[in-house]
Structure formats: structure tokens, C-alpha cells
């Protein structure tokens, strides 16, 4: 079975090792459990136990702190391989890993004062130890149901400075790992007069802190195992060591390292691969538990699977180029390719799942087979902030036609 990363000769030894580990866990552990977690909308604690034992919770923790020290490209290939076997596990895993990626590799590439750098080193050592030594899980509740998650307004969740730390109040919707995470990596706004996007703050809020609660039901179309309920924060005190980034650094990261928002799409790259894998196995009569009836000899089936392979290769090419492109201060062309890649992966995953169903026929819609779940999970990608399909097109179209600082006069 081919891997999403393509020719393994081009990979580093670490990449080959971690991707192979993810593939083994995915095939032997995650895939067999995926249907039950999807059916019952339960969080895959068992999968996280496996990730913990394999050292993958610390995949993006720098080596100096006891982690794997994986770079951006390595992580997204591993995440795509996990997504191939269980979309919900891959998507929620991303929320955990981003806490390490943002405070690690990305923060290291940004500008800080010596005082900020020293404080950040002290703080992140605490959180990395939680992950490496205690196997704790961090989440990343992002959405608030408004413009903040799209980067067009300050966060509605506020952090008021007090002696020794902050008091946080707010509400986050679609909070993946709600009730499962040990810490919620909350993006918020420092509560100062006239606060703007620059007054951002990224805090690790303990799940057990007074004033933290998880409310609401969770019964969505897809990605049911993420258990993304609503997180409420009411006058929650956290110490200064809760800073996962120094004050205001999130704004700099968002402006200078846009690939930080492209870590959702690897899950959907994995789903696209899984839809293709299933279709080939189905037409070759190799799906376990199904009658040994070959369907590959029909021209209509051959044409459809050829179309899927073309879509898969187009999607994978952008995915891998995007992985290689990730860096601080990318040029305009790289940034536009990032939007195009993110859009393409999210939309093509759903298109390929839909074509797979049409090609395989009615039996493929049975819940005893994975394609029905892949179809529902794949539909969710283009809806996810901060870069929905519509926002990617909006950003891409604007940047194609405008240079920085250009504006048009109003036309009467």
C-alpha cells in the first residue's frame, strides 16, 4: 500500500520511522475502533493511550525537552497517515500537537525580546514536561461563533491581568477534546481599553480549574469522535506560567507563519487517500467481510477510479509542496499556494468520497463499511475555521489582484 508521502527515498530517517509507526497504529488499532467511536460519538481515549505509549503525543516537542522534535513537514505527513485510518483521531490530535508546534518551532522563528524569550523558555518547559513526563493532553478551542476565529476581530474571550496571572472569561464552541483534555489552549484578548488583534494571548487553562465547564450535546454529521462540545470559562484564574506564547506573539505568528493554520488539512488528505484505498479494494473484491465479486472489469469503474487517482495525485502534490514550503515570512507566491492547497485538500477529500460512493454503489453506504463515515467526515473540512473554503477563496482572490497596501477608490 502506497503512502501519502510518496517515494520514501526522499524522506529523512525520522520521517520514515514516525510515518511507519503511525501507519501501524492506524491499521492495527485506530481503524478497527473508528466505527464504534463514530457511532456513539465517543472520544477515542484508547487511541490516545496508544499515541502516548508510542511517544507521539510529544511529536513536536523539541528534543531539548525530551520530545521527538519533528518539524512541520514531518508532522503533517504523520497526521495525514493517522487521518487515513481515523479522521476524528487525526483531527483532535492536531489540536493537541498545535500547542507544541506553536510554542516550539513557530515561536522559535519569531522576534522576542531577551526577557520574553527567557520567560517563554521557562513557561514552555512546564507544559512540555506535562506532555513528555505525564502524558497529558492539550486542546486548542478556537471558534467563538463570530469573526475572531477568521482573524477579523479580537477574541471575545478576555484575559484580565491580575497579580500573578490572569482571570479568563469567555465561551468557545466546537471545542475539540472537550472533557478529554488536561489543558485547554485558549486564544483570548488581553482585557485593556481599545484592545485590537495585537492584544492576543494564548493560555493553557487547566481542565480542573474552578470556573471551567463543558456543556451541550455532541451529535454532529461527521468527525463525531472529536467530541467538540462548548467550553465555558467563568472568572478562571491561571498563573503567568500558563502563557503558551508571550503576550501579543500570537498576532506576530499569524502574520508571519501562516502555515500554522494549515495543520487541519492533513487529516483530510488522509481521508482522500482512504476513499481511494477503499474504492480500489472494493472493485478488486478485497474488502474484508464482503463477497468476492470482482467489479474491476467494467469500463465505467475503471474510468471512475482513474479520475480518483488523478484527483488524489493533484491533491497530494499540493499537500507535499505545502509541507516543504512552511517557513517564517513566506513570499506572496508561497502564501497564495498555501490558500490554494488548503482549499484543494478540503474540497477534493469530499469530492473523492462522493465519487467513491457513486462508483462502489449502494452497498458502500452501509455503516458496516468505512466509506459512509469517510463521506461524512470529509464534508466537515471546508467548514472549519480559521480557513473555510470560502475564506480561502476570498483571501486568494484578493491577494492575486492586490499588492500590500493597495486599495481602490469608491466608484460612484
CORFEN-V168223 format. One record per pair of residues at least 12 apart in sequence whose C-alpha atoms are under 6 Angstrom apart, sorted by sequence separation. I is the first residue (numbers start at 1). J is the second residue. D is the distance in Angstrom with one decimal. If there is no record, write none. Layout:
BEGIN
i=I j=J d=D
i=I j=J d=D
END
This chain:
BEGIN
i=157 j=169 d=5.8
i=188 j=200 d=5.8
i=189 j=201 d=5.8
i=283 j=295 d=4.8
i=284 j=296 d=5.9
i=157 j=170 d=4.1
i=188 j=201 d=5.3
i=216 j=229 d=6.0
i=283 j=296 d=4.9
i=187 j=201 d=5.8
i=187 j=202 d=4.6
i=215 j=230 d=5.3
i=186 j=202 d=5.7
i=214 j=230 d=5.7
i=186 j=203 d=5.2
i=214 j=231 d=4.7
i=185 j=203 d=5.5
i=185 j=204 d=4.4
i=213 j=232 d=5.2
i=184 j=204 d=5.5
i=212 j=232 d=5.9
i=183 j=204 d=5.7
i=184 j=205 d=5.0
i=212 j=233 d=4.9
i=183 j=205 d=5.3
i=211 j=233 d=5.7
i=353 j=375 d=5.1
i=183 j=206 d=4.4
i=211 j=234 d=4.8
i=318 j=341 d=5.3
i=183 j=207 d=5.2
i=182 j=207 d=5.3
i=211 j=236 d=5.2
i=144 j=172 d=4.8
i=350 j=378 d=4.8
i=143 j=172 d=5.7
i=144 j=173 d=5.4
i=349 j=378 d=5.7
i=350 j=379 d=5.4
i=143 j=173 d=5.5
i=158 j=188 d=5.4
i=159 j=189 d=6.0
i=315 j=345 d=5.7
i=157 j=188 d=4.9
i=158 j=189 d=4.9
i=159 j=190 d=4.8
i=160 j=191 d=4.9
i=158 j=190 d=5.8
i=159 j=191 d=5.5
i=155 j=188 d=5.2
i=158 j=191 d=5.6
i=141 j=175 d=4.5
i=155 j=189 d=5.3
i=346 j=381 d=5.2
i=346 j=382 d=5.3
i=204 j=242 d=4.9
i=61 j=100 d=5.5
i=203 j=242 d=5.2
i=60 j=100 d=5.6
i=203 j=243 d=4.7
i=60 j=101 d=5.6
i=202 j=243 d=6.0
i=203 j=244 d=5.5
i=96 j=138 d=4.7
i=139 j=181 d=5.9
i=154 j=196 d=5.6
i=202 j=244 d=5.6
i=96 j=139 d=4.8
i=138 j=181 d=5.5
i=154 j=197 d=4.8
i=202 j=245 d=5.8
i=95 j=139 d=5.1
i=137 j=181 d=5.0
i=138 j=182 d=6.0
i=140 j=184 d=5.8
i=95 j=140 d=5.1
i=137 j=182 d=5.3
i=138 j=183 d=4.8
i=139 j=184 d=4.9
i=140 j=185 d=4.6
i=141 j=186 d=5.9
i=136 j=182 d=5.9
i=138 j=184 d=5.8
i=139 j=185 d=5.6
i=201 j=247 d=5.2
i=343 j=389 d=5.5
i=201 j=248 d=5.9
i=200 j=248 d=4.8
i=177 j=226 d=5.9
i=199 j=248 d=5.3
i=176 j=226 d=5.3
i=177 j=227 d=5.8
i=178 j=228 d=5.8
i=198 j=248 d=5.5
i=176 j=227 d=5.7
i=178 j=229 d=5.8
i=34 j=86 d=5.7
i=176 j=228 d=3.8
i=175 j=228 d=4.4
i=198 j=251 d=5.4
i=339 j=392 d=5.4
i=31 j=85 d=4.8
i=174 j=228 d=4.5
i=175 j=229 d=5.4
i=31 j=86 d=5.8
i=174 j=229 d=5.4
i=175 j=230 d=5.8
i=26 j=82 d=5.7
i=30 j=86 d=6.0
i=174 j=230 d=6.0
i=173 j=230 d=4.5
i=172 j=230 d=5.8
i=15 j=74 d=5.7
i=19 j=78 d=5.1
i=26 j=85 d=5.1
i=172 j=231 d=5.1
i=22 j=82 d=5.9
i=171 j=231 d=5.8
i=336 j=396 d=5.8
i=171 j=232 d=4.7
i=170 j=233 d=5.1
i=169 j=233 d=4.8
i=169 j=234 d=4.7
i=169 j=235 d=5.2
i=168 j=235 d=5.4
i=259 j=326 d=5.7
i=167 j=235 d=5.4
i=168 j=236 d=5.0
i=167 j=236 d=5.2
i=167 j=237 d=4.4
i=166 j=237 d=5.7
i=257 j=328 d=4.8
i=166 j=238 d=5.5
i=256 j=328 d=5.5
i=165 j=238 d=5.7
i=256 j=329 d=4.8
i=58 j=132 d=6.0
i=165 j=239 d=4.0
i=164 j=239 d=5.6
i=165 j=240 d=4.2
i=164 j=240 d=6.0
i=269 j=345 d=6.0
i=272 j=349 d=4.4
i=279 j=356 d=5.9
i=275 j=353 d=5.4
i=268 j=349 d=5.9
i=123 j=241 d=5.0
i=92 j=226 d=5.6
i=88 j=223 d=5.0
i=88 j=225 d=5.0
i=88 j=226 d=5.2
i=103 j=244 d=5.8
i=103 j=245 d=6.0
i=222 j=376 d=4.8
i=223 j=377 d=5.2
i=222 j=377 d=4.4
i=91 j=267 d=5.9
i=90 j=267 d=5.7
i=43 j=225 d=4.8
i=41 j=224 d=4.7
i=42 j=225 d=5.1
i=43 j=226 d=6.0
i=41 j=225 d=5.0
i=43 j=227 d=5.9
i=83 j=267 d=4.5
i=38 j=224 d=5.3
i=80 j=266 d=4.5
i=84 j=270 d=3.9
i=38 j=225 d=5.6
i=79 j=266 d=5.8
i=80 j=267 d=5.0
i=83 j=270 d=4.5
i=84 j=271 d=5.1
i=37 j=225 d=5.4
i=83 j=271 d=5.9
i=80 j=269 d=5.8
i=81 j=270 d=5.8
i=76 j=266 d=5.6
i=80 j=270 d=4.4
i=84 j=274 d=5.1
i=150 j=386 d=4.6
i=149 j=386 d=5.3
i=73 j=323 d=4.6
END
